[in-house]
Amino acid sequence: MAADQHRLLPWRRVWQNVAVGRPREAAARALTEVGLAGHLDAWPVTLSGGEAPRVALARALVREPRLLLLDEPFAALDALTRIKMHAVVRDLVAAHRPAVLLVTHDADEAILLADRVVAMRSGRLAAPGCLRRDTEA
């Protein structure tokens, strides 16, 4: 997936794309968390298909949000990178504890990553209930 699909600014270094009003040190910490500590001064165009979404994730997490919206974040990734990104997201959610709304067309992915799964069709609930996994508080 091209870096511009993650709304990265091609004229700014990776750390500047993550920082957006935060200090470089905050961007460096966020990039380290997503496994990109060595990419601070890289240009977005040099990022691989698995690195660009991690930069976008670091940019979201640097602000320590209470709600993280993920809209098809793994759709264009190859299978191995997708599995790695699942682990990255699970680890980051465990560390930061935001509520997460994940939109995906992949039912297996939804079941793997979510506490609750709600199926929708044409903007409406497709089933009266939802799949719920018991989790620890």
Secondary structure in CASP SS format (residue, H / E / C, confidence):
PFRMAT SS
TARGET T0000
AUTHOR 0000-0000-0000
METHOD secondary structure of the structure
MODEL  1
M C 1.00
A C 1.00
A H 1.00
D H 1.00
Q H 1.00
H H 1.00
R C 1.00
L C 1.00
L C 1.00
P C 1.00
W C 1.00
R C 1.00
R C 1.00
V H 1.00
W H 1.00
Q H 1.00
N H 1.00
V H 1.00
A H 1.00
V C 1.00
G C 1.00
R C 1.00
P C 1.00
R H 1.00
E H 1.00
A H 1.00
A H 1.00
A H 1.00
R H 1.00
A H 1.00
L H 1.00
T H 1.00
E H 1.00
V C 1.00
G C 1.00
L C 1.00
A H 1.00
G H 1.00
H H 1.00
L C 1.00
D C 1.00
A C 1.00
W C 1.00
P H 1.00
V H 1.00
T H 1.00
L C 1.00
S C 1.00
G C 1.00
G C 1.00
E H 1.00
A H 1.00
P H 1.00
R H 1.00
V H 1.00
A H 1.00
L H 1.00
A H 1.00
R H 1.00
A H 1.00
L H 1.00
V C 1.00
R C 1.00
E C 1.00
P C 1.00
R C 1.00
L E 1.00
L E 1.00
L E 1.00
L E 1.00
D E 1.00
E C 1.00
P C 1.00
F C 1.00
A C 1.00
A C 1.00
L C 1.00
D C 1.00
A H 1.00
L H 1.00
T H 1.00
R H 1.00
I H 1.00
K H 1.00
M H 1.00
H H 1.00
A H 1.00
V H 1.00
V H 1.00
R H 1.00
D H 1.00
L H 1.00
V H 1.00
A H 1.00
A H 1.00
H H 1.00
R C 1.00
P C 1.00
A E 1.00
V E 1.00
L E 1.00
L E 1.00
V E 1.00
T C 1.00
H C 1.00
D C 1.00
A H 1.00
D H 1.00
E H 1.00
A H 1.00
I H 1.00
L H 1.00
L H 1.00
A C 1.00
D C 1.00
R E 1.00
V E 1.00
V C 1.00
A C 1.00
M E 1.00
R E 1.00
S C 1.00
G C 1.00
R E 1.00
L E 1.00
A C 1.00
A C 1.00
P C 1.00
G C 1.00
C C 1.00
L E 1.00
R E 1.00
R C 1.00
D C 1.00
T C 1.00
E C 1.00
A C 1.00
END
